Amino acid sequence: MSDPITLGILALVVLVVLIAIRIPIAYGMILVGGIGIAWLNGPALLLSQLKTLAYGQFSIYDLSVVPMFVLMGELATVAGLSQALFRGANAWLGWMRGGTAMAAIAGCAGFGAVCGSSLATASTMGKVALPELKRYNYSGALATGSLAAGGVLGILIPPSVVLIVYAVIVEANIVTMFAAAMLPGILAVILFIVTIAIYVAVRPEAGPPGGASDRAEFVSATLGLLPVMVIFGLVLGGIYAGFFNPTPAAAVGVFLVWLYGLLKGKLDLRTSAAALKATARTSGMIYLILLGAELMKIFMSRIGLPQQAAAWIADSGMAPMMVMVLILVALILLGCLMDSLSMILLVIPFFWPMLLEINGGLYQETEGAGYGMSTEDLKVWFGILALIVVELGLITPPVGMNVFIISALAKDTPMIETFKGVAPFFCAELLRVALLLAFPALTLWLPRLLGG
């Protein structure tokens, strides 16, 4: 059992089994990583690691942004921003065939920009948009499929909690990652809207036009978008302009969302306290998973798994791009079994060192060594690709968490219909992945521009 690859795979299998029997993933990683370290180097080293590891992980300044953005999302859910976003988008798009579904996609993108969670985006926008889609007699498949797919936009469009955690794991710049996510996020919105247009062109009865808003409603709905645009502009614009780093930016966002909810009468002492409590639960879960992921990372590095895996790939003659494709396929499959944050924390500490080894050493004697880019660019490119394919797990059987959430809201639509409705969007996502693989500049252009 001394072979690193065999030992590492066995550890991952044990972890998946623990997750399958409903052991929380944080405890599973702590258990597997801790036992692995103790077995390799003795319990004294494990105890020595635990003495300082938690503080070392949780005191990282970049992680202070996580609870702030989580709180921003919790407050945005209660404050009613989703209604304003959908109403404004529907005023602009609802008159077209399939326009209300397109408005739901646009609303999901906007809400994701202040929420950062796919599941929260799907749940919140589902409650807002489903009644309107039903009122205009949209087919169950298109209505639920578009909302389940739109929910995945929350994980990539900045600010994204999962993107922040990825940046911390690979030691990337959070601002750079946010910039890199912008164009792929916009591309997703465009592809989803085009998908709906094609869907209703083939099946016109699935998405009837909603009728144009009168002038007063159009103006009122459009003005309702201004608070969201101001919040988004101040938070991300302030970061990119260099006025403040992500943590103060998130604090500004929290205050603005709280003020919006207060003025709208949606937030009071009770609802604010509930949002703080939910934030504490979510942040505590994220930090505990981070601790488990760090123990797994130490265990994997001590057995030399990433280096051995990279050496095995190099000896096999497999091209670096094929390795990347296989990793993305593995992420899609794993995304069907666990939530996105847990998966990123579990597999990135394994996959990233392997890609780094491929890019930096083992292929250097060949033409076009590695991926033909710097380590910093590879961090950014791989991170965006990884998060996109993580999204796919949220709309893919057998788990498909977004599908389950929307199906729970649309009780009159069979789940099989929702999976059918989401299939065209899945194909659109595969097209987006192919474009980003073929043209890394779609991911790297904006960070390079902003970075000078």
C-alpha positions in Angstrom: 0.0 0.0 0.0 3.1 2.3 -0.3 2.1 3.4 -3.9 1.0 7.1 -3.5 -1.6 6.9 -6.3 -3.2 3.7 -4.8 -3.1 5.2 -1.3 -4.5 8.5 -2.4 -7.3 6.9 -4.4 -8.2 4.7 -1.4 -8.4 7.7 0.9 -10.7 9.5 -1.6 -12.9 6.3 -1.8 -13.1 6.2 2.0 -14.1 9.8 2.0 -16.8 9.3 -0.6 -18.2 6.4 1.4 -18.3 8.5 4.6 -20.2 11.2 2.7 -22.6 8.6 1.2 -23.5 7.4 4.8 -24.3 11.0 5.6 -21.2 11.9 7.6 -20.7 15.7 7.2 -18.0 16.3 4.6 -16.0 18.5 7.0 -15.8 15.7 9.6 -15.1 13.2 6.8 -12.1 15.2 5.5 -10.8 15.8 9.1 -11.1 12.1 9.8 -9.5 10.8 6.6 -6.7 13.5 6.5 -6.0 13.2 10.2 -5.8 9.4 10.2 -3.7 9.5 7.0 -1.1 11.9 8.6 -1.0 9.9 11.8 -0.5 6.7 9.9 2.3 8.1 7.8 4.2 10.2 10.3 2.8 9.3 13.7 0.2 10.9 16.0 2.7 13.4 17.4 2.9 15.2 14.0 -0.8 15.3 13.7 -1.2 16.8 17.2 1.5 19.3 16.3 -0.3 20.3 13.1 -3.7 20.6 14.9 -2.1 22.9 17.5 -1.6 25.7 15.0 -3.5 24.6 11.8 -6.9 25.9 12.7 -5.7 29.4 13.7 -3.3 29.5 10.7 -6.2 28.7 8.4 -9.0 30.9 9.9 -6.8 33.9 10.5 -6.1 34.4 6.8 -7.2 37.9 6.0 -8.7 37.0 2.6 -11.1 34.7 4.4 -12.6 37.6 6.3 -14.5 38.5 3.2 -16.5 35.2 3.3 -18.9 36.0 6.1 -19.4 39.5 4.8 -20.5 38.3 1.3 -22.6 35.5 2.9 -24.4 38.1 5.1 -24.9 40.3 2.0 -26.6 37.4 0.3 -28.8 36.6 3.3 -29.9 40.2 3.6 -30.5 40.5 -0.2 -32.8 37.5 0.0 -34.9 39.1 2.7 -34.8 42.6 1.4 -36.7 41.9 -1.8 -34.0 42.6 -4.3 -35.1 39.6 -6.4 -38.6 41.1 -7.0 -37.1 44.4 -8.2 -34.7 42.6 -10.5 -37.3 40.3 -12.1 -39.8 43.1 -12.5 -37.2 45.3 -14.2 -36.0 42.6 -16.5 -39.5 41.5 -17.4 -40.4 45.1 -18.3 -37.6 45.0 -20.9 -37.9 41.4 -22.2 -41.3 40.1 -21.3 -43.1 41.3 -24.4 -41.1 38.8 -26.5 -42.0 35.1 -27.0 -40.0 33.4 -24.2 -39.3 36.9 -22.8 -40.5 36.2 -19.2 -38.1 33.2 -19.1 -35.3 35.4 -20.4 -36.2 37.9 -17.7 -35.9 35.2 -15.1 -32.3 34.5 -16.4 -31.4 38.1 -16.3 -32.9 38.4 -12.8 -30.9 35.4 -11.7 -27.7 37.0 -13.0 -28.5 40.2 -11.2 -29.3 38.5 -7.9 -26.2 36.4 -8.2 -24.2 39.6 -8.3 -25.3 40.5 -4.8 -25.8 37.0 -3.4 -23.0 34.7 -4.5 -24.9 31.5 -4.0 -26.4 29.3 -6.7 -28.8 27.5 -4.4 -30.1 30.8 -2.8 -30.4 32.3 -6.3 -32.5 29.4 -7.6 -34.7 29.3 -4.5 -35.3 33.1 -4.3 -35.8 33.7 -8.0 -37.9 30.6 -8.3 -40.4 32.0 -5.7 -40.5 35.3 -7.6 -40.6 34.2 -11.2 -42.6 30.9 -11.2 -46.0 32.5 -10.5 -45.4 34.9 -13.5 -44.3 32.1 -15.8 -47.4 30.1 -14.8 -49.6 33.1 -15.3 -48.4 33.4 -18.9 -48.9 29.7 -19.5 -45.3 28.7 -20.0 -44.7 25.0 -20.3 -43.6 23.4 -17.0 -40.3 22.2 -18.6 -39.3 25.6 -19.9 -40.4 27.5 -16.7 -38.6 25.2 -14.2 -35.7 24.4 -16.5 -34.8 28.0 -17.1 -34.9 28.8 -13.4 -32.9 25.8 -12.4 -30.3 26.8 -15.0 -30.4 30.5 -14.1 -29.6 29.6 -10.5 -26.1 28.4 -11.5 -25.2 31.9 -12.4 -24.9 32.7 -8.7 -21.7 30.6 -8.3 -19.6 32.5 -10.9 -20.9 36.0 -11.3 -18.9 38.1 -8.7 -19.1 38.3 -5.8 -19.0 34.5 -5.4 -18.2 32.8 -2.1 -16.9 29.6 -3.9 -14.7 31.8 -6.1 -13.2 33.4 -3.0 -12.5 30.0 -1.4 -10.9 28.7 -4.6 -8.6 31.8 -4.6 -7.6 31.2 -1.0 -6.8 27.5 -1.7 -4.6 28.2 -4.8 -3.3 31.5 -3.4 -4.7 33.6 -6.2 -5.7 37.2 -6.1 -9.5 37.5 -5.3 -9.8 40.7 -7.3 -8.2 39.0 -10.3 -10.6 36.0 -10.0 -13.6 38.4 -9.8 -12.4 40.1 -13.0 -11.8 36.8 -14.8 -15.4 35.7 -14.0 -17.1 38.7 -15.5 -16.9 37.8 -19.3 -17.6 34.1 -18.8 -20.6 35.1 -16.6 -21.9 37.4 -19.2 -21.3 34.8 -21.9 -23.5 32.4 -19.8 -26.4 34.9 -19.7 -26.2 35.4 -23.5 -26.1 31.7 -24.2 -29.0 31.0 -21.9 -31.1 33.7 -23.5 -30.2 32.4 -27.0 -31.1 28.9 -25.8 -34.6 30.1 -24.7 -35.0 31.9 -28.1 -34.2 28.7 -30.0 -36.5 26.7 -27.6 -39.5 28.8 -28.3 -38.8 29.0 -32.0 -39.0 25.2 -32.1 -41.9 25.0 -29.6 -43.8 28.4 -29.8 -46.5 27.2 -27.3 -43.9 26.6 -24.6 -43.2 30.4 -24.1 -46.0 32.8 -25.1 -45.2 36.5 -25.1 -46.2 38.3 -22.0 -47.4 41.5 -23.5 -45.7 44.9 -23.3 -45.7 47.0 -20.1 -47.4 50.3 -20.2 -45.2 53.4 -20.0 -45.7 54.0 -16.3 -45.0 50.4 -15.4 -41.9 50.3 -17.6 -40.5 53.5 -16.1 -41.3 52.3 -12.5 -39.8 48.8 -13.1 -36.7 50.2 -14.7 -36.1 52.7 -11.9 -36.5 49.7 -9.5 -33.2 48.3 -11.0 -31.2 51.4 -9.9 -30.6 50.3 -6.3 -29.1 46.9 -7.5 -27.0 48.7 -10.1 -25.7 51.1 -7.5 -24.9 48.3 -5.0 -23.2 46.2 -7.6 -21.4 49.2 -9.1 -20.1 50.5 -5.7 -19.0 47.1 -4.5 -17.2 45.7 -7.6 -16.4 49.1 -9.1 -14.8 50.2 -5.8 -12.7 47.0 -5.8 -11.5 47.3 -9.5 -10.9 51.1 -9.1 -8.7 50.4 -6.1 -10.7 52.3 -3.6 -10.9 49.3 -1.2 -10.1 45.7 -1.1 -12.7 42.9 -1.1 -13.4 42.9 2.7 -14.3 46.6 3.0 -16.2 46.3 -0.3 -18.3 43.5 1.1 -18.9 45.6 4.2 -20.1 48.5 2.0 -22.4 46.0 0.2 -23.8 44.7 3.5 -24.7 48.2 4.6 -26.3 49.2 1.3 -28.4 46.0 1.1 -29.4 46.4 4.7 -30.4 50.1 4.1 -32.4 49.1 1.0 -34.3 46.5 3.0 -34.9 48.9 5.8 -36.3 51.6 3.5 -38.5 49.0 1.8 -39.8 47.8 5.2 -38.5 44.3 4.6 -35.8 44.3 7.2 -36.2 44.8 11.0 -34.5 43.7 14.1 -35.9 40.2 13.9 -35.1 39.5 10.3 -31.7 41.1 10.6 -30.9 38.9 13.6 -32.1 35.8 11.6 -29.8 36.8 8.7 -26.9 37.1 11.1 -27.6 33.7 12.6 -27.8 32.1 9.1 -24.5 33.8 8.2 -22.8 32.4 11.3 -24.0 28.9 10.5 -22.9 29.1 6.8 -19.5 30.7 7.7 -18.8 28.1 10.4 -19.6 25.3 8.0 -17.2 26.8 5.4 -14.4 27.3 7.9 -14.7 23.8 9.2 -14.6 22.3 5.7 -11.5 24.5 5.0 -9.8 22.9 8.0 -10.7 19.4 6.8 -9.5 20.3 3.3 -6.1 21.5 4.7 -5.6 18.2 6.5 -6.4 16.3 3.3 -4.0 18.6 1.4 -1.2 17.9 3.9 -1.8 14.2 3.7 -1.8 14.2 -0.1 1.4 16.2 -0.3 3.1 13.9 2.2 2.5 10.8 0.1 3.5 12.8 -3.0 0.3 12.0 -4.8 0.1 15.1 -7.1 3.7 14.7 -8.2 3.3 10.9 -8.8 0.0 11.5 -10.7 1.7 14.1 -12.9 4.6 11.8 -13.6 2.3 9.0 -14.5 0.4 11.3 -16.9 3.7 12.5 -18.5 4.9 8.9 -18.9 1.6 8.0 -20.6 2.2 10.6 -23.3 -1.2 12.2 -22.6 -1.4 15.8 -23.8 -1.8 18.5 -21.1 -5.1 19.7 -22.7 -6.5 16.2 -22.5 -5.5 16.1 -18.9 -7.5 19.3 -18.4 -10.5 17.8 -20.2 -10.4 14.7 -18.1 -10.3 16.7 -14.9 -13.3 18.8 -16.0 -15.2 15.6 -16.8 -14.3 14.2 -13.3 -15.6 17.5 -11.7 -18.9 17.2 -13.6 -19.4 13.7 -12.3 -18.4 14.6 -8.7 -20.7 17.6 -8.9 -23.6 15.2 -9.3 -22.9 13.8 -5.9 -22.0 16.7 -3.6 -22.5 20.5 -3.3 -20.2 22.9 -5.2 -18.3 24.3 -2.2 -17.5 20.9 -0.7 -16.3 19.6 -4.1 -14.0 22.6 -4.7 -12.5 22.2 -1.2 -12.1 18.4 -1.7 -10.6 18.1 -5.2 -8.8 21.4 -5.9 -6.0 20.6 -3.3 -5.4 17.4 -5.3 -5.9 18.6 -8.9 -4.2 22.0 -8.7 -0.7 20.7 -7.6 -0.9 18.1 -10.4 -1.7 20.8 -13.0 1.1 23.0 -11.6 3.5 20.1 -11.9 2.5 19.5 -15.5 2.7 23.2 -16.4 6.0 23.8 -14.7 8.3 20.8 -15.0 7.4 17.6 -16.6 6.6 18.9 -20.1 9.2 21.6 -20.3 11.3 19.6 -22.8 8.5 19.5 -25.3 7.3 22.1 -27.7 4.6 24.4 -26.2 5.4 23.2 -22.7 2.6 22.6 -20.3 -0.4 25.0 -21.0 1.7 27.7 -22.6 0.9 30.2 -19.8 2.3 31.4 -16.5 1.3 29.9 -13.2 -0.8 32.9 -12.3 -2.7 32.7 -15.6 -3.2 29.0 -15.1 -4.7 29.6 -11.6 -7.2 32.0 -13.1 -8.1 29.9 -16.2 -8.5 26.6 -14.4 -10.5 28.2 -11.6 -13.1 29.6 -13.9 -13.3 26.4 -15.8 -13.6 24.4 -12.6 -16.4 26.6 -11.3 -18.4 26.4 -14.5 -18.3 22.6 -14.5 -19.2 22.6 -10.8 -22.3 24.5 -11.9 -23.2 21.6 -14.2 -23.5 19.3 -11.2 -26.3 21.5 -9.9 -28.5 20.7 -12.9 -27.4 17.1 -13.6 -29.0 13.9 -12.4 -29.0 12.1 -10.0 -28.6 15.0 -7.5 -29.0 18.2 -9.4 -29.6 20.4 -6.3 -31.1 23.3 -8.3 -33.5 21.0 -9.9 -34.7 19.6 -6.6 -35.1 23.2 -5.3 -37.2 24.3 -8.2 -39.2 21.1 -8.3 -40.1 21.7 -4.6 -41.5 25.1 -5.6 -43.3 23.8 -8.8 -45.2 20.9 -7.3 -47.4 20.6 -10.4 -44.4 19.9 -12.7 -42.9 16.4 -12.6 -39.2 16.4 -11.9 -38.5 14.6 -15.1 -40.0 17.6 -17.0 -37.6 19.9 -15.1 -34.6 17.7 -16.1 -35.9 17.8 -19.7 -36.3 21.5 -19.6 -32.8 22.0 -18.2 -31.1 19.8 -20.9 -30.8 22.6 -23.5 -29.1 24.8 -20.9 -26.7 22.0 -20.1 -25.7 21.9 -23.7 -25.2 25.7 -23.7 -22.9 25.3 -20.7 -20.9 22.6 -22.5 -20.5 25.1 -25.4 -19.3 27.7 -23.0 -16.7 25.3 -21.5 -15.5 24.5 -25.1 -15.2 28.2 -25.9 -13.2 28.9 -22.8 -11.0 25.9 -23.4 -10.3 26.9 -27.0 -9.9 30.6 -26.2 -8.3 31.2 -22.8 -8.3 34.9 -23.6 -12.0 35.0 -22.9 -11.0 34.4 -19.2 -7.7 36.2 -19.1 -8.3 39.4 -21.1 -10.1 41.4 -18.5 -7.7 40.6 -15.6 -4.8 41.6 -17.8 -6.5 44.8 -18.9 -7.3 45.8 -15.3 -3.9 44.7 -14.1 -2.2 46.9 -16.6 
